[in-house]
């Protein structure tokens, strides 16, 4: 038992293989997919000496357990959780050497939703369209982990990064999503737009890798016509017939027939990936100020006036 692979002891509620995603295929109807929390994926790969985009495991709420068939360096980032090797607690957020045949157990998330488990050499499943990511919508990439299956690992790529301390951003007590209104904000009443940016929503338990669903006041449509299917991007805030906003995440469809009232700024989406059901959500509009504004974390809230497209 010295081959570079691990066996799945406990697959958990939903554990998938993810890298940074498959870009450039939206015209084929293929979503970007990839890790919902890219900073956590990049960090776990740095800790174990991998390139930033190497494939790792993304767990959901309940963690997982695996048994490496070879000695391997591992690390866990993302949602804080208990980590153990053969029942012995080891550090979260640090490189840990796991002997061949030992059981690496990643416990349930203490805070947040998704943890990332990196292995030295990365997960070496066959890439599809340039990515090893599991895509739950289209079915591309490897299926979610199943108990008993064996997953291949690549050869070690580099030395683990020495660290004294690993940042562990706390999952948000309140999820604040900065948005730019449009392209279909004119399909909603002025009262609906004001509701969107002034009322508090909550993360629904029906959320998944496709979209963060919300619970809260419905948004009333001003235009009742059917919208021809059109392209949508990651972070699009689509409003289905029940009126509750849905924020599209990595596995979202590339086209949709419900109006998109706004688009969430991409750098706010990792926090959305870690927001547990019940977390309050606020949508905050920001003024477009070009490239510099897109890099500025202190963008100014958009005043609710007609001159800023809020009707």
N, C-alpha and C positions, 0 to 999 in steps of 0.2 A: 504494500500500500504506500508507494512513494510517488505515484503520478501526481501531476499538478492539477488538482481538482478538489472539490469539497462535496460531501453528501448532505442533503437537506434532512435534518432531524425534525424540525418543526417549521413549517412554511409560514405560519402566522396568518393574519386576516387577509392581507394583500401585500406580498413582497414581490417586487419586480426588479429586473435588471435595467439600469438607466445610465446613460452617459449624457453628453451635452445636447443630444438630439440630432435629427436628420433634417437639415435645412435645404431649402431650394426645390422642394417637391410639391408645393401647394397647388401648382397648376395641374398636378396629377391627382389631387384630392388627398394627398398624404400630409397629415399634421406634422408639426415639428417634433412633438413628443419630447423625451429627455427628462432629466431631473426637474421636479417642481421647485426645488430649492438649489439652484446652481451654485451659490456661494458655499453651501454645505458640501456639495459634491467636490468642488475644487479644493476645499480645505482637506477633506478626507484623503484625496489623492496626494496632496502635498505631504501629508503626515506619513504616508506609507512609501513615498518615493516614486509615485507614478506621474505621468503627464496629467495635466489638469483635466483632460476629457476622457480619461480611462473609465471603463464601465465598472459600476459598483452596484450594491443592492440598495433599494429604497424600500424601507418597511413602512407600514401604516398602523399606527396606534399600538398594536400588540407585539411588535418585535418578531424575532425568528430565532432559530438555533441551527447551526451547521457543524459538520465534523470534517475539517480539512484532512485530506489524504497525504499531505506533505507538510513539513514545517513552513509556516507562512507568517508574515507580518500583517497585522490587521489594525484598523482604527475605526472608531464610530463617532460621527458628528451629527448635526441636525438637532432633532428633538432629544433633550437629555433623557437618559435611561440607564438602568443598571446593566453592567456588562460583566460576564463571568467566563472563566475557562475551567472546565471540569468542576464547576461549583465554587471556584475561588474568585472573589471579586477582583476585577482589574480596572484600570483607569478608562474612563470615557474621555474622548478627545485627545488621545495619545496613541503612539504606535506601541503595539503589544505583540510579542512573539508567541504564536500558538503552535504547540508541538503537533506532529502528525497523530491523528486519532483522537485528539482532545475535542471536547464539545465546547464550541464558542456559543454562548447564549446571550442574545440581545433582548433585554426585558421590555415590558410595555413602556411607552412614553410617559415620563413623569409630567412633562409639560410639552405642549406642542403636539404634532401629529406624525411627522415623518423623520425617521432616522436614516442615516447613510452609513453603510458598512463597506469599507474599502479593503481590498486585499493587495498585497504587493504583487505586481504583475498584472493586476486588473482581471476582470472576468472576460474570458476569451470565447464567448459564444460567437457564432457566425454572424458577421455584420449584414444588415439588409439596407440597401440604399445608403451605405456609408455610416450606419449607426447600429449599435448593439441594443438600442433602447426597446423596451416593451411598449407597444402602442395599443392601448386597450380599445380604442375606437376602431381602427382599421384591422387590427389583428396582426400587424407586422412585428417582427422581432420575436424573441422567446416568449413563451407563455408565462404567466405568473408562476412563481415557485410552487412545487408540489412536494409533499413529504416523500422521501425516499429517492428523489432524482439526484443525479450527479451533474455538477456544473463545472466546466473546465476553467482553469486559471492560466494566465499567460506567464512567461518567464519574468522574473524581477527586472524592473527597468532602471532602478536607481536606489540610492540609500534613503532610508526614512529621514525626514526632516527633524533635527533636534529642536524641541520647543520647551520653554519653561511654563507656558500658560496658553491655553487654547480659548479663544473667544467663544462664548456661548450666549448669543443673543436670546433674551427671554422672549417666548412667544407673546404676541401682543395681548394685553388685557382688553384693548380696544383696537380693532383693525381700521386704520385710516388709509383709504385708497384715494390717491390723487387722480383726478380724471380730466380729460379734455372732452368737452361735449361734442356730439356729432358722431357719425355723419347723419343720423336720422333723428336728431333731437326735435326737429320740426314736426315729427309725427306724434308728438306728445303735447298735452295741454300745458299752459303756463303753470297751473297748480301742480301738475305732475313733476315738472322740472324742479319746482321749488321743494316739493316733497323729497325728491331724490337727494338734494344737497343739504337738506336741513333735518330730516328725520333719521333716526337710528334704526338700522336693520340688524339682523343676527344671522350668523352662519348656520345654514341648515344641515341636518344630519344626512341629507340626501346628496351632499357635495361629494365629488370624486375627482379623478385626474382630468376629466373632461371639463368640468366647470365647478366653480364655487357658487352654490345656490344660496339664496338669501330668503329669510322670513321677515315680513314687515308689510308696510302699507303698499298696496298695488299702485302702479303708475297708469293713469288714464290716458288712453290714446286720443289724439285729436283727429288722426286720419285712420279710418276704419278699413281702407282698401287692403287687399293682399299685396305683399311686397314680393316682387320677383327675387329669386334666390341670388345672392351676391356674395362676394368674397368677404371673409371676416378674419381678423388678426387675433393673436394671443393678447389677452387683456380686454377684448371687446366686451362691453356690458350689453348683452342682448336681453330683450324683454319679451318673454313668451306670453301666450294668451292670459295666464293668470296674473300678469302685471308685476310679478316679483323679479327683480334684476338677477341675472346669471352672469358671473364673470368667467369668461373662457380661459382655461388653463392649457397646459401643454398638449393634451390629447384632443383638443377641440376640433370640430369639423371645420373644413376650410371654406365652406360656404354655408349660408343660412338664410331662411326666409322670414325671420322675425326681425323687427327693427333694432338696430344698435344705437342706443341713446348716447353712449359715451365710450371712451377707451381709457383703461387704467394705465398709468405710467408703468413701464416694465419693471423698473427697480422696486416697485411696491409688491410685485407678485410673489417673491420668496416668502414674505410675511404672510400672504394669503395662504400659501401652502402649509404653514404651520398653525393657522388659526383653527382651533378646535370648534366643534359644533356648540352653538350657544354664544360664541364670541360676538360682542357688539361690532357692527360695521358702520362706518361713516364714509360717504362719498364726498370728497372735497374738490371742487373745480379749481383749476389753476390757469393762469394766463400764459398763452404761448409767447415765449420771448426768444425763440431761436435756439441754436445749439447750446449757447452758454446757459440758458435757463434749464435746458434738459439735464445739465450736469449739476445744477445747483439744488442741494437738498432743502433750501429755504425758499422755495418758490412761493409767491404771494397768492393767497386765496383769490378767486375770481369774484368780484362783486356781482350781485344778482341784478343786472340791468339789461335792458334790451340791447345795448351796444355790445354786450358780450355773448349774444345769441341765446341767452336764457329768456324765453318768451314770458 
